[in-house]
Amino acid sequence: MNHDLLRTLQSVLGPIGILEDSQDCAPFVEGARYGIGQAQAVLQPRSVEQAIATLAALHQYGASFVLQGANTGLVAGSTPDEGGKQFVLSLNRLKEPVLIDPIERTATVTAGVRLSELNEAAEKHGLFFPIDLGADPSIGGMIATNTGGARLIKYGDVRANLCSVDAWLPIGGAMPLTFGTPLRKNNTGVELKHLLCGTGGALGVVLRATVRLHPLPAQRATALVVPTSAASLMSLLAALERDFPEFTASVEGMSQAAMEAVFRHIPSVRNPFSDGIVPSYVVLVELVSSLSHATLSLTTLLEEWLGEMLENEVIEDAIFGDEEALWRIRHGISDALRHEGKVIAFDVSLPRRYFADFRAWGHAWLAQHYPSVRVCDFGHVADGGLHYNLVAPKTGPGALTAEAIAILRSAILDKVVQEFSGSYSAEHGIGPYNRLFYEKYTPHGVRQITGAIERILMPGIHCGNVHFD
Ligand SMILES: Cc1cc2nc3c(=O)[nH]c(=O)nc-3n(C[C@H](O)[C@H](O)[C@H](O)COP(=O)(O)OP(=O)(O)OC[C@H]3O[C@@H](n4cnc5c(N)ncnc54)[C@H](O)[C@@H]3O)c2cc1C
């Protein structure tokens, strides 16, 4: 390591702010799903001032670094490469007290604050940040990946709930630049805060942000619903949006194979289906409202409505139960699949009209070309999001080589993007894991513009493994 740089970093961060021992660095060099490398050191600023001074030092000495929040990202954007020369700049200690403004319904948070910590502070005011997922990410990482989650149809993604960002860019020097405002109306030209959203740190380092909060629902009604056919799934969705546009928060799809994996491997999750027979496809429907139960019972509303859907043969069954228990099935899938074999994960989205067609094509195509692979898909049906996860044997007959997996991955993504007009990265963003697909599917002109923006905002900065040029 450059000794002058090390001395500067030590004076900024003190001895506890720098990890050099490989064991101490271990949790920071491996991603939640992809990405494993080596770090020169892990840098952990504890204040915005320390973060800015650290960034200035890395910039001055031309050092290469990756930004990291809670390290729950799924495209390898937060972990260093294998060269051992990159620093990890972990912002997970950058936690100043959360400032809640109940009049504006906003929270101002520093980058390292976790989603659960933000919600704990917001709950005292009857508010919450409505991005819901099975991990507990940092706010900086959520902005950088524009996290989606299971309640996107009601509340939108992070971008939709982002008021302003204080970001470090080299042109700002020792001061962060503020993009955006908590104002609800501000029609004054280009909204630059969006550049920071979903770009993995390539266009600036998020230090602090103000996000919009929502009133905590007073009640929820949750049911597992079995559509009569693939076509009736979309009729169910259309009817929900027609009849309860203000209440519909989630419509999460789960295939039989995905649910069976949960019941097999997660003993705390009970199989709620009669005789234990798991239907071929189930959707978890959730309605939420801020109205009190005394004013309106969502459970009664949903029960009666599903009764009509049953009569009209849109669905063949509906199961009500403890909402936490039902959600545990959905949130247990990723974990459970890891016990089943080698998971080949896809985070795609499709126009809703093609959802059933794509699933039908996938089943047939895989049965013909990759008979050892099982489809264990699930996802955010209402927004077209599909975690098209496949499971192959880890070893022995039917196990796939890395090359075979790469060919399979390419074939499926070509189909998604080129024939079904879908996306190869629905909500996890761009990182080294899917960078090649960015190059393949992004129009040349768009890449040129984005690359030019990156060169303007982050000239000469060796930040991260996510690049748009
Ligand atoms: C079990 C599980 C379930 C998940 N479910 C969902 C889901 O439903 N929807 C969804 O969208 N995602 C989901 N994810 C993915 C992941 O949780 C999100 O991408 C998350 O928001 C990343 O936040 P993080 O703090 O962990 O970021 P990290 O993983 O640490 O970093 C992610 C990216 O952001 C960059 N970054 C981190 N901090 C900053 C910063 N301060 N400034 C600029 N760039 C920064 C990193 O360099 C990297 O490129 C899931 C992950 C897991 C493990």
The ligand as an SDF file (V2000), in Angstrom:
LIG
                    3D

 53 58  0  0  0  0  0  0  0  0999 V2000
  -32.6480  -12.0190    0.7540 C   0  0  0  0  0  0  0  0  0  0  0  0
  -32.5740  -10.8490   -0.1930 C   0  0  0  0  0  0  0  0  0  0  0  0
  -33.7490  -10.3390   -0.7400 C   0  0  0  0  0  0  0  0  0  0  0  0
  -33.6940   -9.2620   -1.6100 C   0  0  0  0  0  0  0  0  0  0  0  0
  -34.8690   -8.8060   -2.1510 N   0  0  0  0  0  0  0  0  0  0  0  0
  -34.8340   -7.7570   -2.9780 C   0  0  0  0  0  0  0  0  0  0  0  0
  -36.0570   -7.2300   -3.5260 C   0  0  0  0  0  0  0  0  0  0  0  0
  -37.1480   -7.7390   -3.2740 O   0  0  0  0  0  0  0  0  0  0  0  0
  -35.9620   -6.1600   -4.3380 N   0  0  0  0  0  0  0  0  0  0  0  0
  -34.7610   -5.5640   -4.6470 C   0  0  0  0  0  0  0  0  0  0  0  0
  -34.7460   -4.5780   -5.3920 O   0  0  0  0  0  0  0  0  0  0  0  0
  -33.5980   -6.0400   -4.1430 N   0  0  0  0  0  0  0  0  0  0  0  0
  -33.6030   -7.1090   -3.3410 C   0  0  0  0  0  0  0  0  0  0  0  0
  -32.4320   -7.5930   -2.8260 N   0  0  0  0  0  0  0  0  0  0  0  0
  -31.1530   -6.9630   -3.2390 C   0  0  0  0  0  0  0  0  0  0  0  0
  -30.5600   -5.9510   -2.2570 C   0  0  0  0  0  0  0  0  0  0  0  0
  -31.0810   -6.0980   -0.9710 O   0  0  0  0  0  0  0  0  0  0  0  0
  -30.7300   -4.5240   -2.7330 C   0  0  0  0  0  0  0  0  0  0  0  0
  -30.0320   -4.3410   -3.9310 O   0  0  0  0  0  0  0  0  0  0  0  0
  -30.2260   -3.5440   -1.6570 C   0  0  0  0  0  0  0  0  0  0  0  0
  -30.9850   -2.4280   -1.6370 O   0  0  0  0  0  0  0  0  0  0  0  0
  -28.7450   -3.2280   -1.6750 C   0  0  0  0  0  0  0  0  0  0  0  0
  -28.4290   -2.4210   -0.5320 O   0  0  0  0  0  0  0  0  0  0  0  0
  -27.0690   -2.6410    0.2950 P   0  0  0  0  0  0  0  0  0  0  0  0
  -26.9710   -1.6120    1.3550 O   0  0  0  0  0  0  0  0  0  0  0  0
  -26.9450   -4.0390    0.7340 O   0  0  0  0  0  0  0  0  0  0  0  0
  -26.0020   -2.3070   -0.8370 O   0  0  0  0  0  0  0  0  0  0  0  0
  -24.6460   -3.0590   -1.1990 P   0  0  0  0  0  0  0  0  0  0  0  0
  -24.9330   -4.4670   -1.5620 O   0  0  0  0  0  0  0  0  0  0  0  0
  -23.6420   -2.8380   -0.1530 O   0  0  0  0  0  0  0  0  0  0  0  0
  -24.2470   -2.2480   -2.5200 O   0  0  0  0  0  0  0  0  0  0  0  0
  -25.0480   -2.3330   -3.6840 C   0  0  0  0  0  0  0  0  0  0  0  0
  -24.5060   -1.3530   -4.7450 C   0  0  0  0  0  0  0  0  0  0  0  0
  -24.6380   -0.0210   -4.2860 O   0  0  0  0  0  0  0  0  0  0  0  0
  -23.3550    0.6300   -4.2170 C   0  0  0  0  0  0  0  0  0  0  0  0
  -23.3910    1.4550   -3.0160 N   0  0  0  0  0  0  0  0  0  0  0  0
  -23.5170    1.0440   -1.7220 C   0  0  0  0  0  0  0  0  0  0  0  0
  -23.5610    2.1010   -0.9010 N   0  0  0  0  0  0  0  0  0  0  0  0
  -23.4580    3.2080   -1.6800 C   0  0  0  0  0  0  0  0  0  0  0  0
  -23.4430    4.6100   -1.4450 C   0  0  0  0  0  0  0  0  0  0  0  0
  -23.5320    5.0930   -0.2010 N   0  0  0  0  0  0  0  0  0  0  0  0
  -23.3230    5.4540   -2.4880 N   0  0  0  0  0  0  0  0  0  0  0  0
  -23.2450    4.9900   -3.7580 C   0  0  0  0  0  0  0  0  0  0  0  0
  -23.2320    3.6820   -4.0630 N   0  0  0  0  0  0  0  0  0  0  0  0
  -23.3470    2.8020   -3.0330 C   0  0  0  0  0  0  0  0  0  0  0  0
  -22.3460   -0.5120   -4.1750 C   0  0  0  0  0  0  0  0  0  0  0  0
  -21.0920   -0.1080   -4.6710 O   0  0  0  0  0  0  0  0  0  0  0  0
  -23.0250   -1.5410   -5.0470 C   0  0  0  0  0  0  0  0  0  0  0  0
  -22.8090   -1.2290   -6.4110 O   0  0  0  0  0  0  0  0  0  0  0  0
  -32.4440   -8.6810   -1.9420 C   0  0  0  0  0  0  0  0  0  0  0  0
  -31.2750   -9.1820   -1.3840 C   0  0  0  0  0  0  0  0  0  0  0  0
  -31.3270  -10.2610   -0.5290 C   0  0  0  0  0  0  0  0  0  0  0  0
  -30.0380  -10.7760    0.0530 C   0  0  0  0  0  0  0  0  0  0  0  0
  1  2  1  0
  2  3  1  0
  2 52  2  0
  3  4  2  0
  4  5  1  0
  4 50  1  0
  5  6  2  0
  6  7  1  0
  6 13  1  0
  7  8  2  0
  7  9  1  0
  9 10  1  0
 10 11  2  0
 10 12  1  0
 12 13  2  0
 13 14  1  0
 14 15  1  0
 14 50  1  0
 15 16  1  0
 16 17  1  0
 16 18  1  0
 18 19  1  0
 18 20  1  0
 20 21  1  0
 20 22  1  0
 22 23  1  0
 23 24  1  0
 24 25  2  0
 24 26  1  0
 24 27  1  0
 27 28  1  0
 28 29  2  0
 28 30  1  0
 28 31  1  0
 31 32  1  0
 32 33  1  0
 33 34  1  0
 33 48  1  0
 34 35  1  0
 35 36  1  0
 35 46  1  0
 36 37  1  0
 36 45  1  0
 37 38  2  0
 38 39  1  0
 39 40  1  0
 39 45  2  0
 40 41  1  0
 40 42  2  0
 42 43  1  0
 43 44  2  0
 44 45  1  0
 46 47  1  0
 46 48  1  0
 48 49  1  0
 50 51  2  0
 51 52  1  0
 52 53  1  0
M  END
$$$$
